Amino acid sequence: MTTAPAGEDRKALIAGVACYAIWGFIPLVFQAMDRAGADAFEIMAHRTAWAVLWAGALVLVVRQGGQVMQALRSPRVMGWIALSTTLIAVNWTTYVIAVNNGRTLDASLGYYLNPLLNMAAGAWLFREKISRTGLVAIALAGCGVVLQAVALGHLPWVSLLLATTFCAYGVIRKRVAVDAQSGLFLECLLLAGPGLAWVLWIASQGQGHFGQSTAATLWLLAAGPITVVPMVLFAWAARRMPLSTMGFLQFLAPTIVFVIGVSQGEPFGLLRAISFGFIWAGAVVFAIAAVRSRRRSVVVAPEPGLLDDPAEDRSREAGR
C-alpha cells in the first residue's frame, strides 16, 4: 500500500472521526426537529428536498455530471438506483421514527449489527470467505439478537429493519457502476419530487412547520447538509485510510447513539445489557478479524482523488 504523508493521514483520521461523530449525534438533530413540531415524514421530506441541492453541488464540484447523465439514460442503472432509493428511504424513515419515539437503543443495535450482517451477505451473495474469527463474531451477534428479543418480548424489528435495509442497500450499490456521490445525488433526486410534494401539501393544509419559527426553519434547512456532509467526509477518509482503521471507527456512531439512548432514560435492564454485551463482543471480534485480514494482505492503493469509486466499496463495510 502506498504510504500517505503524515499530514494526509491525520486529515483522513479527522475526517473519518467527524463523519461517524455526525452520524452518532444525528438523533439529537432529528429530536430537535421533532420538538419544533415536525413529524418523521415532514423531516424526511425536507431531508430529501434540501439534500438534492447539496448532493447536486457536490456532483458539480467533482465534475461527475457526465456520469449522472449517463446513468439517467440507462433504464437498467436507474432501475437499480430506484431500488436502492427505496431501501435507503425505508432506512432513513425508520431511523427518524425510532429516535423520535424512544427507540434510540434499537437504532444503535441496528448499526452495531450492520457490519456483521454485511459479512454474512458477502459470503452468501459474493462467495467471500469468512474466517473462523468472523464466524465467531456473527455467532455472538446472533446470541445478542436472541437475548434482545427475550428482553423486549418480541423481535427487535426496528434494529433488524435498519440493519437489513442498509445491508441490502449496500449490496445493490455494489452492483451498480455509479460513484458514491453520483449515486447519492440520483437517490436524492428520485426522493426530492415526493418530498417536495409532501412539503407543499402539508403547507397548504396549514400543517407544515417550515417558516413557522426561526428554530423550526433552521433545523429543517439543516436536513440537507447533515445528510450529504458526512457522506463526503466518509468517502474522502475511506479513500485515504486503512480499511482496518475504518473498521474500528465505524462503531463510533452506534456507540454515541447508544450513550444518547441511555442518557435519555430508555429502558435498559440486565438482560438487555447482556444482549448488548454479546453485540459488543461480536463487534470487537469483527474489528480484530479486520486487522488480521489487513496484515495478511497486501493492498496496492491508486493515487488518491476526491471521492473516487473505491470509497463506494468500503462504504459497504462501514455501515451508516
SVG drawing of the C-alpha trace seen along z (x, -y; Angstrom):
<svg xmlns="http://www.w3.org/2000/svg" viewBox="-56 -33 61 54">
<polyline fill="none" stroke="black" stroke-width="0.4" points="0.0,0.0 1.3,-3.4 2.2,-5.4 0.4,-8.7 2.1,-11.7 1.7,-12.0 -0.4,-15.2 -2.7,-13.4 -3.1,-10.5 -4.1,-13.0 -6.6,-14.7 -8.1,-11.4 -8.4,-10.3 -10.1,-13.6 -12.5,-13.3 -13.3,-9.7 -14.0,-10.6 -16.0,-13.6 -18.3,-11.7 -19.0,-9.0 -19.5,-11.6 -22.1,-13.4 -23.9,-10.1 -23.7,-9.4 -25.1,-12.8 -27.7,-13.0 -30.5,-11.7 -30.3,-14.9 -30.9,-16.9 -34.0,-14.8 -35.2,-15.1 -34.8,-18.9 -36.9,-18.9 -39.5,-16.8 -39.7,-19.3 -40.1,-22.0 -43.3,-20.2 -42.1,-18.2 -43.0,-14.5 -40.9,-11.8 -42.5,-12.3 -42.1,-16.1 -38.4,-15.6 -37.9,-13.1 -39.5,-15.3 -37.2,-18.2 -34.2,-15.9 -34.6,-14.8 -35.6,-18.2 -32.6,-20.0 -30.2,-17.1 -30.6,-17.0 -29.3,-20.6 -26.2,-19.8 -25.6,-16.5 -26.1,-18.2 -23.5,-20.9 -21.1,-18.1 -21.5,-16.4 -20.6,-19.7 -17.6,-20.2 -16.2,-16.7 -17.3,-17.1 -19.4,-14.0 -22.3,-15.5 -21.5,-13.3 -21.7,-10.2 -25.1,-11.3 -26.4,-11.9 -25.1,-8.5 -26.9,-6.9 -30.2,-8.8 -30.1,-7.4 -29.7,-3.8 -33.1,-2.2 -31.1,0.7 -29.0,-1.5 -31.9,-3.7 -33.9,-0.6 -31.2,0.4 -30.9,-3.1 -34.7,-3.2 -34.4,0.0 -31.5,-1.4 -33.5,-4.6 -36.5,-2.7 -34.2,-0.8 -32.5,-4.0 -35.8,-5.8 -37.2,-3.0 -33.9,-3.0 -33.9,-6.8 -37.6,-6.9 -37.3,-4.0 -34.4,-5.7 -36.1,-9.0 -39.2,-7.3 -37.1,-5.3 -35.0,-8.0 -38.0,-10.3 -40.2,-7.7 -37.8,-6.5 -36.2,-3.7 -32.7,-5.1 -31.2,-2.0 -32.9,0.1 -31.3,-2.2 -27.9,-1.8 -28.3,2.0 -29.2,1.9 -25.9,0.2 -23.8,2.5 -25.3,5.4 -24.8,3.9 -21.1,4.7 -21.7,8.2 -24.6,8.6 -22.5,7.3 -20.0,10.0 -22.7,12.7 -24.2,11.2 -20.7,11.1 -20.3,14.8 -23.8,15.6 -24.0,13.4 -20.4,12.8 -18.8,16.0 -16.5,14.1 -14.7,16.3 -15.5,15.8 -12.7,16.6 -13.3,18.5 -13.0,15.2 -15.7,13.8 -18.0,16.7 -17.5,16.2 -18.4,12.5 -21.6,13.4 -22.5,16.1 -22.0,13.6 -24.2,11.1 -26.9,13.8 -26.9,14.5 -27.2,10.8 -30.3,10.6 -31.9,13.6 -31.4,12.1 -32.6,8.7 -35.8,10.4 -36.3,12.1 -35.7,8.8 -38.2,6.9 -40.7,9.7 -40.6,9.6 -38.1,9.5 -36.1,6.2 -37.7,5.4 -36.5,1.8 -32.9,2.9 -33.3,5.7 -35.1,3.5 -32.3,0.9 -29.6,3.5 -31.2,5.4 -32.3,2.4 -28.8,0.8 -27.1,4.1 -29.4,4.7 -28.7,1.1 -25.0,1.8 -25.5,4.9 -27.5,3.1 -25.0,0.2 -22.1,2.6 -23.7,3.9 -24.2,0.5 -21.3,-1.2 -22.1,-4.6 -19.7,-6.5 -20.8,-7.3 -21.5,-11.0 -23.3,-10.5 -25.4,-7.7 -26.3,-9.8 -27.5,-12.6 -29.6,-10.3 -31.2,-8.8 -31.9,-12.3 -33.3,-13.3 -35.8,-10.5 -36.8,-11.3 -36.9,-15.0 -40.1,-15.0 -42.3,-13.2 -40.6,-15.1 -41.3,-18.5 -44.8,-17.5 -45.4,-16.5 -43.9,-19.7 -46.2,-21.8 -49.2,-19.6 -48.8,-20.0 -48.1,-23.7 -51.4,-24.1 -53.2,-22.4 -51.6,-24.6 -49.7,-21.7 -46.2,-22.5 -43.6,-23.9 -41.1,-25.4 -41.3,-29.2 -43.4,-29.0 -40.5,-29.8 -36.8,-30.5 -35.8,-27.4 -38.1,-25.1 -36.9,-26.6 -33.2,-26.4 -33.5,-22.8 -35.3,-21.7 -32.8,-23.5 -30.1,-21.6 -31.6,-18.3 -29.7,-18.8 -26.1,-19.2 -26.4,-16.6 -27.3,-14.1 -24.6,-15.0 -21.7,-16.3 -20.9,-13.1 -21.1,-11.1 -18.5,-13.5 -16.2,-13.1 -16.6,-9.4 -15.8,-8.9 -12.8,-11.2 -11.5,-9.4 -12.1,-5.9 -10.1,-6.6 -7.0,-7.5 -7.3,-5.5 -6.5,-1.8 -9.6,0.4 -8.8,1.7 -8.9,-1.8 -12.3,-2.4 -13.3,0.9 -12.7,-0.4 -14.2,-3.9 -17.5,-2.5 -18.5,-1.5 -18.1,-5.1 -21.6,-6.2 -23.7,-3.4 -21.8,-3.9 -22.7,-7.6 -26.3,-6.7 -26.2,-4.1 -25.0,-6.7 -27.7,-9.1 -30.4,-6.5 -29.2,-5.5 -28.7,-9.2 -32.3,-9.9 -33.6,-7.2 -34.6,-4.5 -35.3,-1.1 -32.0,0.8 -32.4,3.8 -29.9,6.5 -31.0,8.9 -30.8,6.1 -27.4,5.1 -26.2,8.7 -27.6,8.7 -25.6,5.6 -22.6,7.3 -22.8,10.0 -23.2,7.5 -20.2,5.5 -18.2,8.7 -19.1,9.5 -18.1,6.0 -14.7,6.4 -14.1,9.8 -15.1,8.3 -12.6,5.5 -9.8,7.9 -10.6,10.0 -10.4,6.9 -7.0,6.1 -5.7,9.6 -7.1,9.7 -5.3,6.5 -2.0,7.7 -2.2,10.8 -3.0,9.0 -1.0,6.6 -3.1,3.7 -1.9,1.5 -3.9,-1.8 -4.1,-4.0 -3.3,-7.7 -5.9,-9.4 -8.5,-11.5 -11.6,-13.3 -14.3,-10.8 -13.2,-8.1 -15.1,-4.9 -13.1,-2.7 -14.7,-4.6 -18.0,-3.2 -16.8,0.4 -15.6,-0.5 -18.9,-2.0 -20.4,1.4 -18.3,2.5 -18.6,-0.7 -22.4,-0.8 -24.1,-4.1"/>
</svg>
